[in-house]
Amino acid sequence: MTIQQVTLLGATGSIGASTLDVIRRNPNHFNVFAVSGHHNLDKMVKICAEFKPNYAVMADLKTANILRNRLDNQSTTVVLHGIDGLEKISSDERVDTVMAAIVGAAGLLPTMAAIRADKRILLANKEALVMTGQLFINTLRQSKASLLPVDSEHNAIFQALPLAAQQRIGYCPLEELGISHLLLTGSGGPFLKSPLGQLVHVTPQQACKHPNWSMGKKISVDSATMMNKGLEYIEARWLFDAKESQIEVVIHPQSVIHSMVQYIDGSVIAQMGNPDMRTPIAYALSYPERITSGVKPVSFSELSNFSFEKPDFQRFPCLKLAIDACYEGQGATTSLNAANEIAVAAFLDHQIKFTDIAIINELVLSSLAANVADCLDSILEIDLKARALAHNHIKRLHNIKRSH
């Protein structure tokens, strides 16, 4: 394996930290060419000191200037900022691989830039595909870029697919390859068994305390509402060219089976492992080879049991909203994703209740789902409309509560 030059979009997040750890363990295989870190100056200073990337990108000029001043005088890292900086490090001709790990819609444009530049893209940003769907897949097909999913569920499905499907991400006819179902597993989050009446009182701290995974706050809340699984459902539809009848969500609280592929002969192939994102990251970085990830293997003698159940849509209304939106059109999934980002941020800021997240999402979806989203400009316009509408609904909810 030759040394790959890697751009890491979202280096200061949980996926970024896990990616850097895998790279740290495999210095003969990977070099960090560029990193982005939004506003997280302290982490970026440490990353630049250790990995010495060619470029570091911050969210704005002010933060970029602060980082530049905080770097060692001997540092050769060039500090950039904004979307132009992100697109540059995603498309630089010296880059082989782009880890797309920026959370939310902010990761869309640099990911698309990487596709157009024919890069090997490791997709950890599910929102980019949720927002653009067919446009994303069409852009991928028209390029020489390759795409490998990093989400543990999609990475598991990818590993369980035949080679012919792995080589045709976005347009692999499942039925022609003997596949009947993709089974997306989800833990159910921290409130799987909580009384429904208590969910209205859930705090951000409780929602961010996932029983199995260590993740950022936004993704942790999405896991608690199971919106994360809903977004993964939409992503699976596009990644694997799946019909509605070919995808199923299964609750698996132990998070050892990360997803499964069911074949027409009755066989089910499952990818298993301890709940640690370094496993799918290492697989995506090294595909088709295998490298050390730092993750301990599963000890089957210590596993007590595996359990499975169907998701309860009354408990997880966000999951139902996402599954329905998946087949309503691009306007639906784009607006739902945007509304959810605003609603989750408001919940984390103590502006709304945990159960209000689904209410905000449904209100925005009902208003904008029918909007046509057939090009990048129209998609970004719907995204902005959905965010503004979500903010309005949040203010209205807040005013209602104050009046009471």
ABEGO torsion letter per residue (X at the ends): XBBBBBBBBGAABAAAAAAAAAAAABAAABBBABBBAEABAAAAAAAAAAAGBABBBBABAAAAAAAAAABBAABABBBBBEAAAAAAAAABAABABBBBABBEAAAAAAAAAAAAAGBBBBBABAAAAAAAEAAAAAAAAABABBBBBABAAAAAAAAABBAAAAAABGBBBAAAAGBABBBBBBAGEAAAABBAAAAAABBAAAAABBAABBBBAAAAAAAAAGAAAAAAAAAAAAAAGBBAAABBBBBBAAGABAEBBBBAAGBBBBBBEBBBAAAAAAAAAAOABBBBAGBBBBBAAABABBBBBBBBAAABAAAAAAAAAAAAEAAAAAAAAAAAAAAAAAAAAGABBAAAAAAAAAAAAAAAAABBBABAAAAAAAAAAAAAAAAAAAAAAAAAAAAX
